[in-house]
């Protein structure tokens, strides 16, 4: 009988090496694990053999340590980026600015859902999009984006953004 071994990205093997940064940048380092205390140059008491790459120190960027977590923040960055914002990659982004002053109608919501789904599938081949829904809030003139996805056919992740 065959045993299926789940896919694991090679970058996830070393848990002490940061892969990327989380969004939003909040000015404090809130990464989990053993950290350098703010303003200190000493390791916390009782910690041994910690790599400097593992600590976030006094940085304003919160590090991510798994590809699944980094992919989640990459998707958020993609959705909130407009076309032509990236100098060498003008087609990158969800281009929500094009829908900014459009009426909140079912046709516009379906067009935006379809556009975001296609763009995510073409820009993130390692992501399997399970569900993408846009819920309108007419009184607030806003839309709630809910997205469920998996990375490498793993655990389902969720993103919620109020637009």
Number of C-alpha atoms within 10 A of each C-alpha: 3 4 5 6 6 9 10 14 11 9 13 15 11 10 13 17 18 20 17 18 17 21 16 11 11 11 11 14 20 15 17 13 11 16 20 18 15 13 8 10 9 10 16 12 7 5 9 9 6 12 9 13 12 19 22 23 21 15 13 14 20 22 24 21 23 20 19 22 17 19 19 20 19 17 19 19 17 20 19 16 17 18 18 13 13 12 9 8 10 11 15 20 23 22 21 15 12 11 13 11 8 10 12 17 11 12 10 13 19 13 13 19 17 14 13 19 18 12 18 20 13 11 14 15 11 14 20 17 19 13 12 17 18 20 14 18 13 11 6 7 11 15 17 14 17 15 18 15 19 18 21 16 13 14 10 13 15 14 14 14 13 12 14
